[in-house]
Amino acid sequence: MESSRRKFVQGTAAGLLLGGLPQARSQGLEAAKVVIGFAPGGTIDVTGRRVADKLAPVFAKTAIAENRTGAGGQIAVQAVKAAAPDGATILLTPASPLGLHPFTYRKLPYDPLADLVPVSGAASFDYALAVGPLVPAAVRTVPEFLAWCKANPGQASFGSAGAGSAANFIGAALGKAGQADLRHVAYRGSQPAMLDLIGGQLAAVVGPTGEFMGQLKAGKVRLLATSGPRRGKFTPETPSYAEQGFKDLAYLGWFGFYLPARTPGEVVLRLNDAIRTALSSPDVVDSLAALYLEPYPTSPQQLAGLLKTETDFWAGLVRTVGYTPEG
């Protein structure tokens, strides 16, 4: 892994300084597309479409979003990996396919470090631990929830949007840290888990905070913690895991923009500038806030650093949980 990281950093630096490759000048692009590995209507899809709307005409004459779903975002990564390195095909991905999947799959069809060039962060969010009516109203904190789980082992469960997901590992690591046997229930998406949570069939759900806000406002769920390094902008009354003594669970989720490896450095920097400008637009900021996301623009080098931090975080957490990679 360290060897791959060195190659990645060297390759990124070379790409940004490169003068020898043909310069596919971004102002000459007829069309660009933002490839998104998830279905239309979700938070990452809306983020990609809002930014794509702003890329024309400053980066390309036209720009669209294209959904290439499947394998938890891996199909989109493969599509961009195989694309021409001219700036016309842009990946918007959550961190998981690049930072988590190397530890949950025995073999990936791409190298997260060698096959992509980082451009900019897009949006950030935290994960929340929500409990429903199965858990007594007197339970208001994470330590109290873990104590209740130990006292009620038959009901000690949490759901997530899928086995091997970020939420799966955060919940499993919480159980390990609190020495509570939390049974994981994997769902096909967040909504089925939410239905069981508010219906009293499931004690808790771990997922992006924004997914709970409607039910939180309706009084149907309670948030016990969020995963960010500090209290979330949209949930200032909910303490973080770190505040409650679980510093190893401090984690900020993010979406990021990438280009195929060997994309000329001039194109990377022009796209970075266009994305940062888009993310500062008041209408984009408002659109993200409606989804409980915060704009997260970065330099290419900062995004490379984020991925390294991400990889290190999941390496430790997956090891702690003892997860066996899939085939």
Backbone torsions as a table, in degrees:
resi	resn	phi	psi	omega
1	MET	NA	-41.6	179.9
2	GLU	-63.2	-38.7	178.0
3	SER	-61.9	-41.8	179.2
4	SER	-63.8	-39.7	-180.0
5	ARG	-64.1	-41.8	179.9
6	ARG	-62.4	-42.2	178.6
7	LYS	-62.4	-38.9	-178.8
8	PHE	-65.0	-48.2	-179.3
9	VAL	-63.0	-42.7	178.6
10	GLN	-63.6	-41.7	-179.3
11	GLY	-65.8	-38.9	178.7
12	THR	-64.5	-45.5	179.8
13	ALA	-62.1	-41.8	179.7
14	ALA	-64.8	-40.1	-179.1
15	GLY	-64.0	-37.3	-177.4
16	LEU	-75.2	-19.8	-179.5
17	LEU	-106.3	-1.3	-169.3
18	LEU	-66.3	134.7	175.7
19	GLY	-124.9	-9.6	-172.6
20	GLY	-84.4	-25.8	-179.1
21	LEU	-79.8	155.7	175.6
22	PRO	-57.0	132.9	-176.7
23	GLN	-89.5	104.2	177.5
24	ALA	-81.5	85.4	-171.3
25	ARG	-63.7	128.1	-172.3
26	SER	-63.6	-30.1	-179.5
27	GLN	-69.5	-12.1	178.4
28	GLY	-91.5	-3.8	-178.4
29	LEU	-69.8	129.2	175.0
30	GLU	-74.7	-41.1	-176.2
31	ALA	-148.7	148.4	174.0
32	ALA	-133.9	152.8	176.5
33	LYS	-135.1	142.9	175.6
34	VAL	-100.9	114.9	-177.2
35	VAL	-90.6	126.8	-175.8
36	ILE	-123.5	131.0	-173.3
37	GLY	-87.8	16.3	-176.2
38	PHE	-135.8	165.2	-171.6
39	ALA	-68.4	156.0	177.1
40	PRO	-59.6	146.6	174.5
41	GLY	99.7	-19.3	179.2
42	GLY	-78.5	176.4	-175.6
43	THR	-63.6	-41.9	-178.8
44	ILE	-71.0	-33.5	177.7
45	ASP	-64.5	-45.8	179.5
46	VAL	-63.5	-41.2	177.6
47	THR	-58.2	-47.7	-178.9
48	GLY	-62.9	-40.2	-178.8
49	ARG	-69.6	-38.0	179.3
50	ARG	-65.3	-42.4	179.5
51	VAL	-70.6	-42.2	179.6
52	ALA	-56.8	-38.5	178.8
53	ASP	-58.9	-28.7	-176.6
54	LYS	-91.3	-11.2	-176.9
55	LEU	-76.3	-20.0	177.0
56	ALA	-103.4	134.0	3.0
57	PRO	-99.2	12.9	-171.9
58	VAL	-71.2	-30.6	179.9
59	PHE	-109.1	-37.9	176.5
60	ALA	-145.7	161.1	-178.1
61	LYS	-64.9	-36.3	174.2
62	THR	-136.2	152.2	178.4
63	ALA	-147.0	135.9	-179.0
64	ILE	-133.7	168.0	171.8
65	ALA	-106.2	142.1	-180.0
66	GLU	-132.3	126.6	179.7
67	ASN	-90.9	122.0	175.7
68	ARG	-123.6	85.6	-170.1
69	THR	-85.4	160.2	173.8
70	GLY	129.8	146.3	173.2
71	ALA	57.1	38.1	175.8
72	GLY	61.8	33.2	179.2
73	GLY	99.4	-7.4	-175.9
74	GLN	-70.8	-31.6	179.8
75	ILE	-62.5	-41.3	178.9
76	ALA	-65.1	-41.3	178.6
77	VAL	-61.3	-44.5	178.7
78	GLN	-61.3	-40.1	-179.0
79	ALA	-62.5	-41.7	-179.8
80	VAL	-74.3	-37.4	176.2
81	LYS	-55.1	-40.3	-175.8
82	ALA	-84.0	-7.1	-175.4
83	ALA	-78.4	160.8	176.0
84	ALA	-64.0	138.6	-178.0
85	PRO	-83.2	60.7	-175.5
86	ASP	-119.3	4.4	179.5
87	GLY	91.7	-7.3	-175.6
88	ALA	-79.6	-19.2	-178.8
89	THR	-121.3	114.2	-172.3
90	ILE	-117.1	134.6	177.2
91	LEU	-97.5	132.2	165.6
92	LEU	-115.0	117.8	-173.8
93	THR	-136.3	147.9	166.2
94	PRO	-70.1	169.4	-176.8
95	ALA	-68.4	-29.1	-170.3
96	SER	-55.9	-47.7	-178.9
97	PRO	-59.4	-22.5	-177.8
98	LEU	-101.4	-37.8	-174.4
99	GLY	-102.9	-26.3	-178.0
100	LEU	-102.3	-43.0	-175.1
101	HIS	-59.1	-28.3	175.3
102	PRO	-59.2	-18.6	-178.7
103	PHE	-105.5	-6.4	-178.6
104	THR	-114.4	-5.1	174.4
105	TYR	-126.9	140.0	-180.0
106	ARG	-66.4	-33.4	-179.6
107	LYS	-148.7	131.5	177.0
108	LEU	-103.9	151.9	178.8
109	PRO	-81.6	16.1	178.8
110	TYR	-157.7	160.8	174.0
111	ASP	-106.1	112.8	-175.9
112	PRO	-57.5	-27.2	-176.3
113	LEU	-93.1	-36.9	-173.8
114	ALA	-91.4	-23.4	-171.8
115	ASP	-97.8	-6.1	-177.3
116	LEU	-134.0	154.9	174.5
117	VAL	-116.7	126.7	179.5
118	PRO	-70.7	144.1	179.4
119	VAL	-118.5	-60.8	-179.4
120	SER	-162.5	150.6	166.6
121	GLY	-66.7	161.6	-178.1
122	ALA	-120.5	-57.1	-176.9
123	ALA	-152.9	154.3	179.0
124	SER	-125.8	158.8	-179.8
125	PHE	-161.2	163.2	174.7
126	ASP	-116.0	171.8	178.4
127	TYR	-106.5	145.0	-179.2
128	ALA	-119.4	153.4	169.3
129	LEU	-103.5	113.3	-178.9
130	ALA	-111.8	140.8	175.2
131	VAL	-120.4	155.5	-178.5
132	GLY	-117.4	-161.7	-173.5
133	PRO	-67.7	-15.2	176.3
134	LEU	-65.3	-29.1	-179.5
135	VAL	-92.6	128.2	-177.4
136	PRO	-54.3	145.3	-178.5
137	ALA	-61.0	-22.5	179.7
138	ALA	-69.3	-17.8	179.5
139	VAL	-81.1	109.9	-174.7
140	ARG	-121.2	-9.8	-176.9
141	THR	-129.9	167.6	178.2
142	VAL	-65.3	-46.7	177.1
143	PRO	-57.7	-37.5	178.0
144	GLU	-67.8	-37.2	177.4
145	PHE	-64.6	-44.0	179.5
146	LEU	-64.3	-37.7	177.0
147	ALA	-64.1	-40.7	178.0
148	TRP	-64.1	-40.0	178.8
149	CYS	-61.2	-42.3	179.5
150	LYS	-65.8	-34.4	-179.8
151	ALA	-79.7	-18.2	-178.4
152	ASN	-132.4	64.7	-173.5
153	PRO	-60.2	-27.5	179.7
154	GLY	-70.6	-19.1	-179.4
155	GLN	-110.5	0.7	-175.3
156	ALA	-77.5	92.0	-177.4
157	SER	-144.2	159.8	171.6
158	PHE	-144.2	149.0	179.7
159	GLY	-110.3	159.1	173.9
160	SER	-147.5	174.4	-177.1
161	ALA	-79.4	7.9	176.1
162	GLY	161.3	149.5	175.6
163	ALA	-65.4	136.1	179.6
164	GLY	82.2	4.8	179.0
165	SER	-80.3	166.8	176.7
166	ALA	-58.3	-43.5	-179.5
167	ALA	-62.7	-38.2	176.6
168	ASN	-55.5	-48.7	-175.9
169	PHE	-72.5	-34.9	177.4
170	ILE	-63.2	-44.5	178.4
171	GLY	-65.3	-42.9	179.8
172	ALA	-64.6	-40.3	179.3
173	ALA	-66.9	-33.8	176.3
174	LEU	-62.3	-45.0	177.9
175	GLY	-59.9	-42.1	178.5
176	LYS	-62.7	-46.3	-177.3
177	ALA	-64.3	-35.3	-178.3
178	GLY	-93.6	4.5	179.9
179	GLN	53.8	41.8	177.0
180	ALA	-119.7	139.3	-179.3
181	ASP	-85.3	87.8	-180.0
182	LEU	-90.6	118.5	178.9
183	ARG	-81.3	127.4	179.9
184	HIS	-88.3	134.7	175.1
185	VAL	-118.3	115.2	-177.7
186	ALA	-89.1	133.6	178.1
187	TYR	-118.3	162.4	173.4
188	ARG	-90.5	75.1	-178.4
189	GLY	105.9	167.2	-174.7
190	SER	-77.5	-34.5	-173.7
191	GLN	-63.5	-43.5	176.6
192	PRO	-60.4	-37.7	177.7
193	ALA	-64.5	-40.8	-179.8
194	MET	-63.2	-39.7	179.7
195	LEU	-62.1	-42.4	178.1
196	ASP	-69.7	-32.5	178.9
197	LEU	-65.2	-52.2	-177.0
198	ILE	-74.9	-17.7	176.8
199	GLY	-84.8	-5.0	177.2
200	GLY	83.9	11.1	177.6
201	GLN	-89.8	-10.7	-174.5
202	LEU	-137.6	137.9	-176.3
203	ALA	-73.2	-44.8	-172.0
204	ALA	-148.7	161.8	173.0
205	VAL	-136.9	140.0	172.7
206	VAL	-110.4	130.3	179.5
207	GLY	-171.6	173.6	175.8
208	PRO	-53.0	136.3	-173.2
209	THR	-54.8	-40.1	-177.5
210	GLY	-58.6	-27.3	-178.7
211	GLU	-67.9	-18.7	-177.2
212	PHE	-100.0	-9.0	-167.1
213	MET	-63.7	-38.1	178.8
214	GLY	-62.1	-46.6	-179.5
215	GLN	-72.1	-29.1	176.1
216	LEU	-65.7	-46.6	179.7
217	LYS	-65.0	-29.0	178.8
218	ALA	-82.4	-3.9	178.7
219	GLY	77.9	17.4	-176.4
220	LYS	-93.3	-17.7	175.8
221	VAL	-135.5	163.5	175.8
222	ARG	-125.5	139.0	175.8
223	LEU	-96.4	127.0	179.7
224	LEU	-98.3	-24.0	-178.3
225	ALA	-165.8	155.0	169.0
226	THR	-124.0	159.2	-168.5
227	SER	-94.0	-8.1	-176.2
228	GLY	-64.3	166.9	179.8
229	PRO	-66.1	-17.6	175.5
230	ARG	-145.3	176.1	-179.6
231	ARG	-58.9	140.4	-176.7
232	GLY	-69.4	149.2	179.0
233	LYS	-57.9	-36.5	-174.5
234	PHE	-93.8	-8.4	-179.4
235	THR	-134.4	59.6	-174.1
236	PRO	-64.6	-17.5	-179.8
237	GLU	-88.8	-6.7	-178.8
238	THR	-98.9	120.7	-179.7
239	PRO	-70.6	152.7	178.0
240	SER	-77.6	165.8	172.6
241	TYR	-58.3	-43.5	-177.1
242	ALA	-59.5	-41.1	177.8
243	GLU	-59.3	-29.8	-175.4
244	GLN	-98.0	14.1	173.5
245	GLY	96.8	10.6	-177.8
246	PHE	-118.1	66.5	-174.5
247	LYS	-64.7	-28.9	-178.7
248	ASP	-70.0	-10.5	179.5
249	LEU	-98.7	6.7	177.8
250	ALA	-68.6	116.2	-174.4
251	TYR	-153.0	132.9	176.7
252	LEU	-114.4	118.6	177.4
253	GLY	-76.5	155.3	179.8
254	TRP	-155.2	157.7	169.2
255	PHE	-109.0	147.0	179.5
256	GLY	-141.2	152.9	177.6
257	PHE	-98.0	136.3	-179.9
258	TYR	-136.4	158.9	173.7
259	LEU	-123.3	163.8	177.0
260	PRO	-62.4	150.6	174.2
261	ALA	-55.1	149.9	178.2
262	ARG	75.9	8.8	172.5
263	THR	-66.2	131.1	-179.2
264	PRO	-55.6	142.7	-177.7
265	GLY	-58.5	-34.1	179.4
266	GLU	-62.4	-37.6	179.0
267	VAL	-70.0	-41.8	178.3
268	VAL	-57.1	-46.7	-177.0
269	LEU	-69.6	-36.7	177.1
270	ARG	-66.1	-40.8	178.3
271	LEU	-67.9	-40.0	177.4
272	ASN	-57.2	-44.3	-179.7
273	ASP	-63.7	-41.7	-179.7
274	ALA	-66.1	-39.9	-179.8
275	ILE	-67.4	-44.9	-179.7
276	ARG	-61.6	-38.7	177.0
277	THR	-64.7	-42.8	179.5
278	ALA	-61.5	-43.1	-176.5
279	LEU	-70.8	-14.9	177.3
280	SER	-93.4	-5.4	-180.0
281	SER	-68.1	132.2	-178.1
282	PRO	-54.6	-38.0	-178.6
283	ASP	-70.2	-33.1	176.5
284	VAL	-70.7	-43.5	177.7
285	VAL	-57.6	-44.5	179.8
286	ASP	-66.0	-39.1	179.1
287	SER	-63.1	-41.4	179.2
288	LEU	-68.5	-40.3	-179.9
289	ALA	-62.4	-33.8	177.6
290	ALA	-64.0	-21.8	177.9
291	LEU	-101.5	6.9	-178.0
292	TYR	62.8	39.5	175.0
293	LEU	-116.8	151.2	174.4
294	GLU	-114.1	139.0	175.3
295	PRO	-56.8	142.8	-174.9
296	TYR	-138.6	59.0	179.9
297	PRO	-71.6	143.0	178.1
298	THR	-142.2	169.9	166.8
299	SER	-80.5	164.9	174.6
300	PRO	-57.2	-40.7	-179.3
301	GLN	-65.7	-38.8	178.0
302	GLN	-64.9	-39.0	178.3
303	LEU	-66.3	-37.5	175.1
304	ALA	-60.3	-41.0	177.9
305	GLY	-66.5	-37.6	177.2
306	LEU	-61.3	-41.4	-179.9
307	LEU	-66.1	-37.6	176.9
308	LYS	-62.7	-45.7	177.5
309	THR	-60.5	-42.5	178.6
310	GLU	-58.8	-48.4	-178.8
311	THR	-60.8	-43.8	179.4
312	ASP	-64.4	-40.1	-179.6
313	PHE	-61.6	-49.7	-176.8
314	TRP	-71.4	-31.6	176.6
315	ALA	-58.2	-44.4	179.6
316	GLY	-69.8	-42.0	-176.1
317	LEU	-69.9	-41.9	178.8
318	VAL	-64.2	-38.4	177.6
319	ARG	-64.7	-40.8	179.7
320	THR	-62.8	-42.5	-178.4
321	VAL	-72.8	-29.6	-179.3
322	GLY	80.9	34.9	-177.9
323	TYR	-74.6	139.3	176.2
324	THR	-98.1	122.6	-178.2
325	PRO	-58.2	147.3	176.6
326	GLU	-78.4	169.3	178.2
327	GLY	-70.0	NA	NA
